[in-house]
Amino acid sequence: MKKSLVALKVFILSSCVNQSSYDQGAIRDQITTKETKVILYTLANDDMKGRDSNSGGYFKAASYVTEYFKKHNIAPFYEAYRDSLVTDSIVSFNIVGQIGKYNPKRKTILIGAHLDHVGIQNIEGDNVFNGANDNAAGSTAVMQISRFLALHSWEKNIIIALFADEEKGLKGAHHLANRLKDENVDLAYMINFEMIGTVLTSGENQVYMTGYKMTSMAEEMNRVSPNFVQFLPEAKELNLFRRSDNYAFFKAFNIPAQTLSSFDFKNFDFYHKPGDEPERLALENMNKIIGTSAYTLARLLEKNTSIKLFPNEDK
Ligand SMILES: [Zn+2]
């Protein structure tokens, strides 16, 4: 009797673990517009002075992210979460966390976004470039997704990174990518979030992917969440693949490393302007994008989906 009770308990426990506690309904409860709003508005507040290292605002934003990670069980990947670098004579740092315990024998995925923006500029009137869409929005996504993923355990290592100095030429991402390469991290793929605060012209709860045709990532994500990932011709024409932090990881590792974004040049007039404020963003839709991304990544991790890089395929 006792034995069978124990067996029953084990059965119930293991079925709880195996049964997806991350179905889409659960995610709607766990990733809420309310919390998305709190994070976005904090990162894009005037107090953060446009999140540039020169203004000091970046460091304040970084403290906020670090506290969030501590609170939600995302451990430091480097001491004090810091991967330090010097840009324009100022020491700055990427914030790097991990989910679960890092095992060097396992494959790793990396989820990232740049936290920095262009700071305070010497202009009349409102001179704080809040960078709500660029890229408090992507940073919010990475924070929410990592909090959610930290509720479960995964076979792959998951590194979470918020990059410094993207606006100064992807400096933070290049620094981290090269460091991870030197440390022989076995990176399988990287997903980057950029400007997801507005509704893609083709429809709600959609993003486009840079380097869409270079890898099987879009196809695999759409297999989980149909029509979520779109192809944007302008992304290819303007070679956006090389214009955000994903590129640093493609370059260092030659792996699928791509950006998800919903800024399609038609749906936001405040790119790199002081008017890039949180009030202008479509919060509900942004939260849906975050939830769908979290769900999709969880499924890819659960199924151990491998993402293929197509050699010589155009972008
Ligand atoms: Zn950006």
Boltz pocket constraint, residues with backbone or C-beta under 6 A from the ligand:
constraints:
  - pocket:
      binder: B
      contacts: [[A, 114], [A, 134], [A, 135], [A, 166], [A, 194], [A, 195]]
      max_distance: 6.0
